Structure formats: C-alpha cells, structure tokens
C-alpha cells in the first residue's frame, strides 16, 4: 500500500509543476474582461435608472449621474479606462451582459436581485435602512453586477469598492 503512494508521488509532482508552468493565475477571467478593459481603455457599463444611485436628469443621450456612476467612473480611471454607458432596464442589460456586451451593471441593485443566477454580483458595498410602507424599516444591501465567471474583474472591483467606501 505504501509502495503505491510512493509511485504516485512523481505523478503528483509533475502535475503540480505542469499547472505552475502553464500561466494559470487566480482569480482569472475566462473571457479576459479585465485585460480587455485595460487594453482598450473602455469599461462597458449598463445603467438602469434608480436615483440616487443612477439617474439620467438630462435624458438618456446625456451621461448619467449618481453615486454608483461616480464609483464606476473612479474604478474605470483606476484601470486606465473610461466608462461607456448603456442605459436600459435591468432585464435588457442582463441579456446584454450574458452576450458579453457589458462588463458591469449598476442601478441600485440589491443582494436580493433576481438576476444573481445570470450574472456575478459583488459583495455588498453599502447597507442602508430604508422605510417600508407599514412605517417600519428594512435593511438593504447594495451590489453591482459583473459578467458571470469573470472573477479577476469581480475581485478588482470589490477591492476598489472596499477602498473607497467607508
């Protein structure tokens, strides 16, 4: 029994060396989103109106405003990119993201988003107590969406949000 374990050791060592030498980095982006953002200088952002997080006070043809717009603009600048805004409803934006036409979706998404099976979501970057219709309050945790599986982008965005949010 011990002999079989010893015979398997060279195979295990070879496998570890192979994986170490193949350029595997974790976290990774199977579709190279973060690398593309940095090389093209464009961060493709879907924006669903949800004041004060996102709004289009001057119409959909003008740049959006809001707290999440400011956060994403700062993140884009950190990556050496500029945001390219695509306005729309959440369902439409999720479809665009699933076809890899968007990198991030913002618009006051909460951790309870029904799209969490279709997109990746950041850790909560903000938690607020909000009034309910019955006079009580409820706590909401806000997130941003990224393309499912693009973990390097997700990790980099979360690191940025951790640094800039109190």
C-alpha positions in Angstrom: 0.0 0.0 0.0 2.8 2.4 0.9 4.5 1.5 -2.4 1.6 2.7 -4.5 1.6 6.1 -2.7 5.3 6.4 -3.4 4.8 5.5 -7.0 2.1 8.2 -7.3 4.4 10.9 -5.9 6.3 11.6 -9.2 2.9 12.0 -11.0 1.7 14.4 -8.4 4.9 16.4 -8.6 4.7 16.5 -12.4 1.1 17.7 -12.2 1.9 20.5 -9.8 4.8 21.6 -12.0 2.7 21.5 -15.1 0.0 23.7 -13.5 2.5 26.1 -12.1 4.1 26.5 -15.5 1.0 26.9 -17.6 0.4 30.5 -16.6 -2.6 29.8 -14.5 -3.5 32.8 -12.4 -6.2 33.0 -9.8 -8.6 34.8 -9.9 -9.0 34.6 -13.6 -11.3 35.9 -16.3 -12.1 33.2 -18.9 -13.1 36.0 -21.3 -10.3 38.3 -20.3 -12.6 41.2 -19.4 -10.2 43.0 -17.1 -7.3 42.6 -19.6 -9.6 43.9 -22.4 -10.7 46.9 -20.3 -7.1 47.9 -19.6 -6.0 47.4 -23.2 -8.9 49.1 -25.0 -9.4 51.8 -22.3 -13.2 51.1 -22.3 -15.3 49.9 -19.4 -18.8 48.9 -20.8 -21.4 49.8 -18.2 -25.1 49.1 -18.2 -27.1 51.7 -16.3 -30.6 51.2 -15.0 -32.1 54.4 -13.6 -32.5 54.3 -9.9 -31.9 57.6 -8.1 -29.8 58.4 -6.1 -27.6 55.6 -7.4 -28.1 56.2 -11.1 -30.1 58.8 -12.9 -30.4 60.5 -16.3 -31.6 64.0 -15.4 -30.7 65.4 -18.9 -32.1 62.4 -20.8 -30.8 59.1 -22.0 -28.4 60.7 -24.5 -26.6 62.6 -21.8 -24.1 61.0 -19.3 -25.7 59.5 -16.2 -25.3 60.9 -12.7 -25.4 59.3 -9.2 -23.4 57.7 -6.5 -22.8 54.5 -8.4 -21.9 56.4 -11.5 -19.2 58.2 -9.5 -17.9 54.9 -8.1 -17.7 53.2 -11.5 -16.1 56.2 -13.1 -13.4 56.1 -10.4 -12.9 52.4 -10.9 -12.6 52.9 -14.7 -10.0 55.6 -14.1 -8.0 53.3 -11.9 -8.0 50.7 -14.7 -6.8 53.4 -17.2 -10.2 53.3 -18.9 -13.3 55.4 -19.4 -16.9 54.2 -18.9 -19.0 53.7 -21.9 -22.7 54.0 -20.7 -25.6 51.9 -22.0 -28.9 52.8 -20.4 -31.7 50.3 -20.1 -33.9 48.3 -17.9 -32.3 45.6 -15.8 -33.7 42.6 -17.8 -32.4 44.1 -21.1 -29.0 44.9 -19.5 -28.6 41.4 -18.1 -29.3 40.0 -21.6 -26.5 42.3 -23.0 -24.2 41.1 -20.2 -24.9 37.5 -20.9 -23.9 38.1 -24.5 -20.7 39.8 -23.3 -21.6 43.2 -24.4 -21.3 44.8 -20.9 -18.7 44.5 -18.1 -20.7 46.0 -15.2 -24.3 46.8 -14.5 -25.3 49.4 -12.0 -28.7 50.8 -10.9 -29.3 50.3 -7.2 -29.2 46.5 -7.5 -29.6 44.8 -4.1 -28.2 41.5 -2.9 -31.7 40.1 -3.5 -31.5 40.7 -7.3 -33.4 38.1 -9.2 -30.6 38.0 -11.7 -28.0 36.5 -9.4 -28.2 33.2 -11.4 -27.3 35.1 -14.6 -24.7 37.5 -13.5 -22.0 37.7 -10.9 -22.5 40.2 -8.1 -20.1 42.0 -5.9 -20.1 41.7 -2.1 -22.4 44.3 -0.6 -20.6 47.7 -0.8 -23.4 49.6 1.0 -26.1 48.7 3.5 -28.9 51.1 4.3 -32.0 51.0 6.4 -35.0 52.2 4.4 -38.6 52.9 5.4 -41.3 50.4 4.5 -44.9 51.2 3.6 -46.1 50.0 7.0 -43.9 52.6 8.9 -41.1 50.2 9.7 -37.7 49.9 8.2 -35.8 47.2 6.4 -32.1 46.8 5.7 -30.9 46.7 2.1 -27.5 45.7 0.8 -26.4 47.1 -2.5 -24.3 45.4 -5.1 -23.0 45.7 -8.7 -23.2 43.1 -11.3 -20.4 41.7 -13.5 -20.2 39.1 -16.2 -20.6 35.6 -14.6 -17.3 33.9 -14.2 -15.1 37.0 -14.7 -13.5 36.7 -11.3 -10.5 38.9 -11.9 -12.8 41.8 -12.8 -15.1 41.0 -9.8 -12.1 40.9 -7.4 -10.6 44.1 -8.7 -14.0 45.9 -8.5 -14.6 44.6 -4.9 -11.1 45.8 -3.9 -11.8 49.2 -5.3 -15.2 49.4 -3.6 -13.6 48.3 -0.3 -11.0 51.1 -0.5 -13.4 54.0 -1.4 -16.5 53.1 0.7 -16.4 53.9 4.4 
